[in-house]
Amino acid sequence: MALIIGLAWASWHADRRLAERLPAGMEGQRLSVSGYVCDIPSPGSFNSLRFSFCVTQWHERPHSPNQAIKLPQLLRLAWYGHAERRLPSHRLRLELVLKRPHGALNDAGFRYEDWLFRKGYRATGTVREVVPDQAVMCSLKCRYHEAHHWIANWVEHRFASAEHRPLISSLLVGDRGHLTPTHWKVLQATGTIHLVAISGLHLGLIALGAGFLVRRLLLALPLTWVGEVVQRRCLFAAVMICCLVYALMAGFTVPTQRALLMVLVGGWSLLFARQLPAWQAWVWALAAVLLLDPFAPLDQGFWLSFGAVAVLIWVFAAGLRPLGWLGTLLLAQGALFAGLWPLLQVFGQDQPLIGGLANLLAIPWVSLVVMPGLIGGAVVVAIVPAAIEVVVPFCDGLMGILWVVLTYLAELPSPAINVGPWEVIGLAGLVLLLVKVPTPGGGTCAGLLFVAWLAVVQPPTLQRPNAHLVEPELRVWDVGQGLAVLVRHQDTVLLYDTGPAVPGVFSAVESTLLPNLKALGINRIDTLVISHADSDHSGGLATLARSIQIGKLVTGEVSAVQEKLGETSGLVVQPCAVAGEELAGLHIHYWHAGDSRTGNDASCVVRIEHAPSRTEWLLPGDISAATEALYLSHLRGQGSLAADVTRLVLAPHHAARHPPRRSGCQL
């Protein structure tokens, strides 16, 4: 019954969210809306300012009055050309152009459309004109976002001279919009992204700090003034008020709300000495989160946060062995590293080996030094503004020590641990069982087992789920404006182009190719063909070469592609030649219009022939109509246009605004 009620509750919320939609007739049209900014604006790609906008009034309505349409109430907007500019007001009237939520759809990797639905954005668009509009009715939610924006601006202004201001703003007010790609790269390499996302760790620290201070104040009072019951109530109220204030300062995001509920349930059971099993408090927190936010399971953070708490409860609940602070820290970190590994594999994420050491050092430093220093420093600056000359360098120094350590660890060679799911599940189960052994050597045995397992584990060989199939497989991945095609047959893999990339903004290799290759069990590309050097066909090439083994690389623009690879790459770039090759029964034919050509017409055309099925695939890159005619002449001259062959042709220069071609019909 609980399952049925939960599904009904989630379905009702999903139906309400899906009911909000932008009519097709309003897409691409200049529209006018009024409302307020409902997050902290942050610089985006292409010199844009990106922010969320809560609509209170649509000044244009759909032309069909008989059709009841609920227009989107939350928009994700970009104001191009204004990255360094502030919005003129919190309440605005905007002239904008909108479109329905859309993103790449692939089996694995980041799915932008799913992320938009999870966050509640039912339309995205660009801003054309911004005008302050004080006529907008500002509700309690509006005033909260205005106050949060003011606090973020205050932190940005007060800590403007700090070298690590983006990290300070992230920890104090949850403003991660100013973190650079370098920040994210280091945090991802060390497995410490959770440190800059306001979560249970931060609220737990606030709860512990507030509880410690309030408890000391209450103990200083005579017992006749405050009884034991009143002390507990005051302590619980003070802890929850402090956690709520910090959660509101941090933006009251969904992960923060989830952490606040967990602190509420855990604090209630602990501070009032309720004789409840730890698992019961965990279940109550889980139920409260699902009741208030049925979309929470769409977040990876939901599974990871509740999974982490479950691992800690399993390890420490009802434990009778006394452990010092170091033993507790090592046991907790080791159990979390092994216990959360299966969950990370489900989400297609790697478990960096250096992450265990990084968290072992970073979590105590952030918990005991950085967070108390930042919060205390911010309070001091707010009370005594003149203290800014001392507080800012002090806070910057605390954060700088952490960042130096993380940067150093991120640069250390850390081999990727590529193992199968059953190996990881087996390791996690053994480690979690050993730490529960009621002897002093249980945790030590678990640690030795983990180290021994790492020493003997070998990267898996190239997996071929379709190696027994006779027919080859071709996948055209959705990479937007660009191209990435995978051809796989038996034990060979050919990849044609790597999709687009914008440095520091987006890379199809990172968001699409690598996750999908990993999901397919592919850790080697036998032949990589880069049609030409345009960024939408060769984006992220250096990243791909560093991340996966490549047998050989063939391209139509050798020098330009070699430059993209970089001097440190040992991969030899071969020119596209008329002669072909054979890969596991597939005949690969290359063709190039001429060495003097550059750009689109320098594309390396690949024809893949599978003789048993009389099937051919033609991948022409971005060649123009004139070059298509040359290629057709080449095929006729070789007698390669047999009528009884099934040909699949990927249209050249997809999505380009060129006149219609007829060569595809001729093929």
N, C-alpha and C positions, 0 to 999 in steps of 0.2 A: 504493500500500500504506500509506503514511503517513497518507493521508486516511482510509482505511478503519479503520485502527487508532485514529486520533484520534476518529472518530465512535463507534466501539465503546466507547472509554474514556469519552467524554462521556455516551453513552447509559446505561452502567452506573451512573455517578454520578447521572444524572437519575432512573433507576429506583429507586435507593436512597432518594433524597430524596422522590419521590412515594409511596413505600411508607409513609412516616410520615403518618398522617392521624388526624384526630379523628372518631370515629364520630358519626353523626347523633344517636344517642340520648344522647350526652354533651354536646351543644350546649345551652347555656342552663341546665345543671344546676350546682349548687354542688359543686365538686370540691376535693380536697385533694392537694397535691403537695409534695415536698421537693426541694431542690436549692440552687443558689447563684446569685448575681447575676453575670452575665457581660458587663457593660459598666458604664459610669459613668452612674448615674441622673441624669436631667435634668428640669427643670420642663417640663411640657407644657401643652396647652390646658385650659381649664376647671378651673384650679387642681389639676392632676394631676401626679403624679410618674411618669415613664415610664422603663422599664428592660427589659433582656433578662434572661430567666431560663432557666438550664440545668437541666433536670429530671433528677434522679437516681433518683427513686422516685415512681410513681403509687400513691396509696392507694386509688383506685377503678379497677377494670378493667372492660372491656366485659362486658355480660351474656351474650354469646354465646361461650362458651369454645371452641367448635369452630372459630371463625373466628380465624385468626392475624392479629392487627392489631398493627402497630408504632405505638405512640402517639408523638406529637411529643416531641422532646427539647429543642427550643428554642422559647420562647414570647416574644411581644412583649406586655408588660403595661402597664396604666395603673392607678395608685392615686389615685383621685379624692379631692379635699379635702385633699391632703397635699403640695402643691407645695413648701412651704418646710420640710418635715420630712425627716429622714434615716431610712433603713432601719435597724432595730435591730441588724442583724448582716449579715454576708456570706452565711452559710448560714442558710436560712430554711425554714419550713414555711408554705405559703400556702393560704388558702381563696379560691377564685376561680371565676369564671364565664367559660367560653371559647366561642369560635365559630371556624369554619373561616376561612381567609384569604379575604377578599373585598374588592374595590375596584371603582371605576368602570371600565367597558370602553368606550372610544371609539377611533376610528381614530388620533387624535393626542393628545398631551398626556401628563401623568404618569399611569402605571398603577401604582397602589399594590399590587395583587396581584402584579404582576411583580416589584416591588421586594421584597416579602415572600419570594417564592420564591428570588430571587437571594441574599438574606441568610440563607436557611435557616429562616425562621419558618414553621412549619406550623400554627400556631394563634395567635390573638390573644385578649385578654380583659381583664377588670377584676378587681382585687384587692379582696376583701372583708375579709380578716383576715390579719395578718402576725405570725408567732411565730418567734423565734430557734430554730434546730434544730442544735445542735452534734453531733448524731448523724450528720449527713450526712458521708459519706466525701469528704474533700477531696483530689482528685487533683492532679497537677502543673498542669494547666490551671486548676483551681479556685484553687490558691495563686497562680498568676500573676495572675489577675483580681483577687484580693484585694490583691496587692501594687500592681497598677496603680491600683486604687481608692484605696489609701492614699497613693500618690504624688500623685494628682489632688487629694485632700483637703489634702495638705501644700502644694501650689502654691496652692490656693484660700485656705488660711489665711494663708500667708506674704505673698501678694500681694493680700490682701483690700482694702487701702487704695488700690490702684491704680485709677484711673479706667477704664483699658482692660484690666481683668483678664480679661474674656471672650476678648479677642484674645490675651493673653499665655498663658492656659491652652490655647488652641487650638494655638498654635505650640509650646509646651513639651511638652504631654502629649496632644495630639489631642483635647481635651475641647471640642467645639463646641456642647454642649448649652445654654450660657448666652449664645450669640450671639442678639441681638434681631432682629426683622424689619428694623429700621433698618440693622443691620450687613449683613444679606443684601442689602438693597436697594442699598446703596452698592457692595458687592463685585460684585453682578451688573451694575450700571450701568457699572462701570469694567473689567469682565472680569478681575477679580483674585481670584475665588473660589479658584483653585488655590493662592493664597498661604496660606490657612488650612487647606488639606487637606494633611496630611503626605504628600509625594510625592517624586519623584525629585529635585526642586530641593533640598529640605531634606536628604535623605540625601546628595546630592552635595556639599552644603556641609560636612556632617559629615565626609565622606570626604576632602575637600580640606584641611579644617582639621586633622584628625587626621594625615593624611599629611605635611603641612608640619611639624607639631611633632615627630612621631616621626623624620622624616628629619633634622631639625636635631640632634636628640639623638644619632642614630646617627653622623652625620658628626663629632660632637665626640669620639667614641671612637677610639682608635688602630686602624689597619687590621689590626694583628696580633690584636686582640681579636675583631673582627667582620668576617668576609669579605664580599665583595659578594653572594654567594648568600644568606648568613645575613641580611644587611641587607634584601634583597628579601623574604625570608620573614617577617621580623619586621615589616616595613612593611605587608605585605599582611594579616598577622594582626591588627596593631593597628588598621588601617583597618576591617576587617570586624567586629572586636569593638566598636569605637566605634559603627559603624552599627547593629549588632545591638542594643546597649544603648539607643540612641536610638529604634529601631523598637519595642522592647519598652515603653519609656516612653510612646511615642505610641499605645499600644493594639494594636500589631501587627495593624492592620486589613488588609483585602485590598489596597488601593492601596499601603500601606506594605510589605507582603510583596512585591508586584510590583516596587516600586522597589529593595528590598533585593536581589532576584535580579538585576536589571539592574546594580546596583553590583558584585555578586559577579562576574558574567561580564565586565563591563568592566574591573574592577580586576585580575582574573586575567590578561587579555590584555595590559594595559598594564604592570603592575608586574613581570611575568615576561618582558617584552619578547617576547611571542609574535608571530610574524610572521603575524598573522591579519588578513584584511580587516575593516574596521569593520562591514560588513554581516553578516559571519559571526558576530561577537559579538552583533549585534542578533537574528539568527535563533536563536542558542542561548538567549538570554534569553527570546525569545518561546516557544520550545519548552518551556523550564523552567516558565514561568508556566502554559501550557496543561496541562502534565503535573500540576502540583500543584493547579491550580484550573481545571477544565474549564468552570466557569460564568463565568470572567472575561470572555468576550466579551459577556455580558449587561450589562456596565458600560460606560457611555460613557467613563469614565476609562481603560479598557483601550485603546480605539481612539485617544483623544486623546494618551495618554502615549506609546504606541509610535509614533503618527503624528508627534508632536513630535520624538522622538529620530531618526526616519527623516529628517525635514526637516533637522535639524542635521547628520546624517551626510552627507546629500547636499550640503549647502552647504560644509562644512568639511573633509570627508575628502579626502585627497590634494591639498589646496590648497597652492599654492606662493607665493601672493601674501602678503607680510607686511602684517598689519593691526594697527593700534594698538587699545587697549582700547575706544575710542569707536567706531571703525569696526566692530570685531567685534560690539559690543553692538547697533549700529544694523542691521547685516546680519542678525544672528540674530533680532532682534525683527521686522524687516520680513519675513523669510522665514517665520517662524512665523505671523505675522498672515495672510499670503496663503496659505500652504500648508495651514493647518488650517481655513481658511474652508469648503471643500467638506464636510469632516467635520461641522462645526457645522451646516451646512444640512441634512445628512442627519438629524441629531438634532433638527431643528426649532428650533435656537437662533440668536439674532441675534448678529452680530458688531458690538459697539458701536464706533463710529469712535473714540471717546475712549479705548477700551481700549488701542490701540497706544501712545499717550502715557503712559497710566497705568502700563502694564507697563514702559515704558522707564525710568520714574522709580522705580517700586516695587521691581522685581526687584533692581537693584543695592543699593538701600537695605536691603532685607530680607537680601540675601546678605552684604553687607560690614559692615553695622552692626547691624541688629536681631537677627539670629540669634546672632552672636557675643556681643552684649551680653546677651541673655536667658540663653543657656546659661552664660556666664561669671558672670553675676549670680546665677543659681540655685546654681551650685557655691560661690560665695563665701558666700551666705546659709546653705547647708548646713554649711559648715565654720566660719564665724564668724557665729552668729545675730545678734550685736549690729550687724552691718553692714546689717541690714535697713532702717534709717532712711535710709541713703544709696542702697542698691541699688534699692529699690522705686521711689523717685522718678526715678532715672536710667533704669530700664527703661521706666517709664511715659512718660517724656519721649520716648524713642526711638520708642515705639509711637504716641505722640500726634502726632509730626511726620508720620509716615506717614498717620495717619488724617485729619489736617487736609488734607493734599494730596489724598487720595482723595475726601474729602467735597466739596472744592472742585471737583474734576474731574467728580464725579457730578452736580453742580448746573449745570454748563455745558451750553448747548444743543448736543446732539449728534444730528444728523439720522440717522434709521434708514436703513440701506442695504438697500433692498428690491430685490433683483435675482434673476434666474432662476438655476437651477443651472448651465446651460451657460456663462453669463457668468462665474460665479465659477470654474468649472473652467478656463476659458480664461485668466483672469487669473492664477490660481495656477500654471498650467503655464508661462506666459510669464515670470513673475517668477522661478520656480525655474530656468528655462533661462538667463535672463540673468545670474543670480548665478554661474553656472558658466562664463561667458565668460572665457577666460584673458587678459583685459586689465584694466587698472585701472579702466576705465569701466563694467564690467559691473554692479556693484552700484548705481552711480549711475543707469545707464539703467533698471534695474529699479525704483528708487525714483521716478524721473521718470514712468515708465510708470504706476505705481500712482496717483500724484497726478493725472496727466492723466485716468486712467480715472474716478477719483472725481469729477473736475470735470465730466465730460460725461455721466456715467451719470444716467439719469432713473428715478424710480420706475415700475415697470410699471403699465400700465393694468389696470383690473379684469378679471381673467381669469374666463372663464365656460366651464369645460370642457364644460358641458351646454347651451351657448347654442343649439346646432343642434337640440336635442331638442324635440319637440312637448309631451311630458308634463312637468308641473312635478315638482319634487323636494321631499320633506319629510323632515327628519331630527329625531328626538327624541333629544337627547344625554343620556347617563347622567350626571346631576349629583347623584345621591343624593336626599335629601329636598328637593325643589324641582323646578323646571321650566325647560327651555331648548329651544325648538323653532325650527328654521331652515326657512324656505320659500323656495325658489329656483326661478325660472323665467326662462329666456332671460337678459336683462340686468338683472334686478331681484332684490333680496334683502329678505326680511322676517324679522325675528327677534322671537320672542315670549318674553319673560322672559329673565333672565340667570342664573338659578340662585341657590344660596345663597352666603353669605359670612359668615365670622366674622372680625372685624378682628384682624389680626396672627396669624391661625391658618390660615385656608383661604379661598380665593376660587375659585368655579367659573369666573369670567371668566379668571383667570390660568392655571388648571390645565387647563381644558377648552375654553372658547369661543375664546380668542385662538389657541391652537395649532391647533384644527380649522379656524377661519376661514382661517388662514395656509396650512394644508395644502390647502384647497380653492381657494386663489388669490383670496380675497375680501378686499378692502381698503376696502369701502364697504358700509354697511347703508342701504338706501333708507328703510325704515320700521322703527323699533324700537317695539314695543308692550310696555309694562310693565303687566301685568294689574292689580296693586295693589302697595302699598309694603311688603308683608311681606318680611323679609330672605331668605326662601327663593325669592323670585321677582324681587327687585330687587338682590340682592347684587352688589357690585363694579360698580355702574352708573357711578360716577364714573371708575373705571379704564378701563372700556370706552369711555366718551366721550372720554377722553384718548388712547386707543390707536388708534382707527379712526374714519373719517369716518362721520357719521350724518346722513341726510337730514332726518328728522323723528322726533319722539318722541310717542307717543300713550299715555295711561294713564287708569286709572279714579280715581286719587288724585293730582291735580295738585300740590297744595301739598306733600304728603309726598315725592313723587318729586323735585320741584324742590329740596327741602331736601337730599336725598341727592346730587343733582348738585353742589351747592355754588354759591356766589355767583359764582365765577370762570368757570363754564361759560356759554358763549354759546348753548347749545342751547335752543330754545324748546319748552316742554312744552305739548302740546295735549290738551284733554279728550277722553275717549272719547265719540263722538257716534253718533247713529242712522244718519246718512248715511254712505255708504261711499266708496270710491275704486277706481280701476282701475290695476293694475300689470302691464304687459306681458301683457294678456289675462286676468289673474286679477282677479276682482271681490272686493274686500275689504269686508265688512259689519261694522260695529261696533255694539255694543249695551251699554248701561249701565243698571243697575236704578234709579238715581236719585242725585242729587247729595248727598243727606243720608246716604247709606250709606258706611260705612268698613269697613276690614278685608277679609275674604274676600268679602263680598257687594258690595264696591265693584269687584270684578274687571271688567275690560274684556273682554267676550266677543267673539271674532273668528270670523266665518264666512267661509271662503275658498272661492270658487266657481270651478270651471274648466268653463265651458260646453261646450267641444267634447267632453270625455269624460264629461259629466254626473256629475261628482265634486265633493264638498264636504268640506272639513275644518272641524271645529268645535273651537275652543280656548276652553273656558269658564273658565279660571283656577281659582279656588277657591270658586266660588259654592255656596251651600247648596242643599238640596232645595227650600226655599220659593222661592228665586230662580230655580231651574231651571224651576219651574212658571210663573213670570212670563215667562221667556224663551220657553217653549213656546207660551204664549198669544200672545206677540208674533209668533212665526213663523207660527202659524195665521192670525192676523189679516192678515198680509201675503201669505198663500198661498204660503209658502216651504217647505212640507212635501210636495213632489211625491213620488209613490211610485217613480218611475223614476230617482231620483237615488241614487247610491252615496255614503253618508255615513260618514266616519271620525271618531269622537268620542273625544277624549282625556278620560278620566274626571276630573271635577272633584275637587279636594282629594284627590289621590292619596296613598295611604299613611296617610290619616287614619282614626281609629277611629270612623267614623260608621255608622249603620244602613244596610243596603243600599238603593240607590235603584232606582226603576223607570223614571225618565225616559229613561235611555239606551235601554231596551228600546222605549219609545214612539217614539224617534227612528228 
